[in-house]
Amino acid sequence: MGKIYPSSTGAIYFQLKSDSCNAGNAYYTIAADSSALKIWYAMLLTSAESGAAVTVALPQATACGTTDNKPINYLYRNY
């Protein structure tokens, strides 16, 4: 895990270490109104603490390599 922070709007922003998809200082985002916000935020925090890798799924129209923040479809962690 690279960085995780909740914004003042309630959205969650995060970066992954050694990520080939997110260029520069771009972040993945979880919208404040997402029904999975609390679950995904907890998963990100526990993964960061344990050093476990998470995988991010992006909407099909989202291009890797851009410097734009990217909203996610979902994320998961392998055990």
trRosetta pair geometry for C-beta under 8 A, 3 or more apart (Angstrom, degrees):
i j d omega theta_ij theta_ji phi_ij phi_ji
1 4 6.5 -17 174 -33 125 110
1 14 7.2 -51 -158 -172 97 117
1 15 7.9 109 -179 86 58 57
1 16 6.5 -64 -123 -121 41 58
1 17 6.6 32 68 -12 10 97
1 44 6.8 119 -125 -172 135 78
1 47 5.9 125 -53 110 125 95
1 48 3.8 -69 51 -100 158 85
1 54 7.3 45 -82 14 92 111
2 14 7.2 133 61 174 87 72
2 15 3.6 -57 78 101 135 95
2 16 5.5 122 -6 174 106 3
2 17 4.8 156 -69 -60 82 62
2 19 7.2 -72 -27 -10 136 119
3 13 7.7 -7 111 116 101 89
3 14 6.3 -171 93 -145 58 53
3 15 4.7 36 37 33 87 104
3 27 7.6 -72 80 -110 109 108
4 12 7.0 -11 -167 -174 87 102
4 13 7.5 161 -153 89 41 53
4 14 4.4 1 -105 -107 71 103
4 15 8.0 -138 -62 29 49 59
4 41 7.9 130 -178 -147 126 73
4 44 5.3 145 -115 145 142 126
4 45 6.7 -157 107 -80 164 66
4 48 6.2 -102 -5 -52 135 152
5 12 7.5 168 89 -154 33 60
5 13 5.5 -13 63 62 80 95
5 14 7.5 161 18 -80 53 61
6 10 7.1 -22 -174 -147 104 27
6 11 7.3 160 -155 86 61 37
6 12 5.4 -36 -100 -100 67 70
6 13 7.8 158 -102 19 18 73
6 41 7.3 26 -77 -131 108 135
7 10 7.0 -35 74 31 79 22
7 11 4.8 5 36 60 118 85
7 12 7.5 -156 4 -84 80 21
7 13 6.2 67 -41 -11 104 110
7 32 8.0 -90 65 -66 100 110
9 32 5.5 -116 132 -44 83 143
10 32 3.2 77 94 -132 107 120
10 33 8.0 75 103 -44 130 52
10 37 7.6 3 157 -166 94 158
11 29 5.7 -3 173 -167 123 103
11 30 6.4 166 -164 80 71 55
11 31 5.7 -42 -113 -136 100 30
11 32 4.6 -75 -61 -46 63 83
12 29 7.0 149 80 -157 54 52
12 30 4.2 4 53 49 103 108
12 37 6.6 152 -6 -155 118 88
12 40 7.1 -177 59 102 152 107
12 41 5.2 -158 -85 -93 156 100
12 44 7.2 162 164 26 141 158
13 27 4.1 16 -170 156 100 154
13 28 7.3 148 -156 74 52 47
13 29 5.6 -19 -100 -101 69 75
13 69 7.0 -58 -128 -140 108 129
14 27 6.2 120 51 -164 23 98
14 28 5.4 -29 67 61 79 96
14 30 7.9 23 7 -6 107 101
14 44 5.7 -115 -89 -150 163 145
15 19 6.7 -136 -177 11 77 144
15 22 6.4 -148 -135 102 85 153
15 26 7.8 128 -103 91 102 51
15 27 5.6 -81 -61 -114 82 71
15 28 7.1 151 -89 11 38 84
16 19 4.2 105 76 -67 96 122
16 22 7.1 124 38 24 87 130
16 28 7.5 34 -17 -3 96 128
16 54 7.1 -133 -104 65 120 90
16 56 7.0 -142 -30 -12 139 124
19 22 4.7 12 117 36 132 97
20 64 7.2 29 118 173 74 133
21 56 7.8 -138 62 72 151 120
21 58 7.5 -171 175 -23 148 142
21 64 3.7 -85 -142 -135 79 110
21 65 6.9 -79 -157 -38 42 52
21 70 7.7 -49 138 13 113 165
22 26 4.6 -144 -166 82 92 105
22 27 7.2 57 -157 -95 143 14
22 28 6.8 -93 -76 -44 141 82
22 64 7.5 -79 -51 -149 39 76
22 70 6.8 -125 -98 12 98 125
23 26 6.0 51 62 10 54 123
23 65 5.2 43 -33 -164 124 41
23 66 6.4 -168 33 92 116 12
23 67 5.2 -72 89 -78 101 67
24 67 4.3 12 38 -122 140 103
25 67 7.3 35 47 -160 62 97
26 66 6.9 97 -78 104 161 65
26 67 5.1 -169 -53 -166 112 42
26 68 6.0 42 -125 78 127 22
26 69 5.5 -172 -162 -83 80 43
26 70 6.6 55 159 -11 121 91
27 69 4.8 -6 60 -124 78 97
27 70 7.5 -158 100 30 41 68
28 56 5.5 -98 -117 -139 159 156
28 69 7.3 158 -102 -169 11 75
28 70 5.3 -35 -112 73 62 90
28 71 7.7 99 -169 -128 64 13
28 72 5.2 37 -177 -48 112 112
28 75 8.0 91 144 -69 152 128
29 69 5.2 53 -29 160 120 116
29 70 6.7 171 15 81 84 36
29 71 5.0 -47 72 -95 99 59
29 72 7.0 -180 67 -4 44 81
30 34 5.4 -83 176 24 86 154
30 36 7.5 -102 -158 91 123 87
30 37 5.6 144 142 -118 119 72
30 40 5.4 178 -112 92 156 142
30 41 7.0 -144 70 -60 154 83
30 71 7.6 115 -95 -148 27 71
30 72 6.3 -29 -81 40 73 109
31 34 4.6 123 66 -37 82 96
31 37 7.4 -97 83 -82 52 111
31 71 6.4 16 -42 -135 97 119
32 37 6.8 37 -150 -105 29 153
33 37 7.8 154 85 -41 8 133
34 37 4.4 128 73 -55 95 86
34 40 7.4 -18 116 20 140 135
36 39 4.9 -65 -166 51 73 113
36 40 5.1 68 135 -23 97 107
36 74 7.3 8 84 -120 168 82
37 40 6.2 -66 -145 41 21 103
37 41 6.0 19 161 -19 63 112
38 41 5.7 -55 -142 38 28 112
38 42 6.3 29 157 -18 63 106
39 42 5.9 -57 -152 36 28 110
39 43 6.4 28 150 -19 63 107
40 43 5.4 -52 -147 36 35 114
40 44 6.3 38 153 -21 67 102
40 74 7.8 -144 -94 -152 125 57
40 75 5.8 97 -141 42 109 112
41 44 5.7 -51 -149 34 32 112
41 45 6.5 29 154 -16 64 106
42 45 5.8 -56 -146 38 31 109
42 46 6.2 22 160 -11 67 108
43 46 6.2 -58 -142 42 28 103
43 47 6.0 28 158 -20 64 112
43 54 6.7 110 141 -108 106 133
43 75 6.7 170 102 97 138 112
43 77 5.9 -165 -172 -15 111 127
44 47 5.8 -59 -145 39 26 111
44 48 6.3 28 156 -22 63 107
44 54 6.7 -46 -103 -23 63 166
44 75 7.5 43 -69 94 90 156
45 48 5.7 -54 -149 34 29 112
45 49 6.5 26 155 -17 63 107
46 49 5.6 -53 -146 38 35 112
46 50 6.1 14 161 -3 68 112
46 52 7.6 -1 123 37 78 124
47 50 6.2 -65 -138 49 27 97
47 51 7.8 -105 172 67 56 9
47 52 4.5 -96 -139 72 76 93
47 53 7.2 -44 -168 110 119 3
47 54 4.9 20 -168 -43 172 109
47 77 5.5 -145 -89 -104 123 138
48 51 7.8 29 -176 -70 24 33
52 77 5.6 54 133 -163 126 120
52 78 7.8 -161 -176 64 107 61
52 79 7.9 -11 -144 -99 142 57
53 77 7.1 158 91 -137 48 76
53 78 7.0 2 74 36 95 97
54 75 5.2 25 168 172 117 118
54 76 6.8 165 -157 85 76 28
54 77 4.9 -46 -103 -83 75 85
55 75 6.5 167 83 -157 46 69
55 76 5.5 -15 57 61 96 79
55 77 7.5 168 14 -85 75 35
55 78 7.4 51 -9 -22 116 95
56 72 5.3 -93 -163 -121 101 127
56 75 4.9 -25 -103 -102 61 97
57 72 6.5 95 69 -171 54 90
57 73 4.6 -60 108 61 98 109
57 74 5.0 10 48 57 117 75
57 75 6.8 -168 15 -83 75 43
57 76 7.8 34 -15 1 107 95
58 62 4.1 -106 163 72 122 135
58 64 7.6 167 26 -66 159 80
58 70 5.7 -34 -122 168 123 127
58 71 7.9 114 -142 85 77 51
58 72 6.1 -77 -96 -123 57 58
58 73 6.3 123 -163 -4 10 96
59 62 4.8 99 62 -13 80 107
59 71 6.9 23 -7 85 116 93
59 73 5.5 136 -65 -58 60 104
62 70 5.3 95 -169 -147 137 109
62 71 7.4 -148 -83 55 143 68
63 66 5.3 79 88 -19 100 117
66 70 7.9 123 67 -66 103 106
72 75 5.9 3 161 -45 153 94
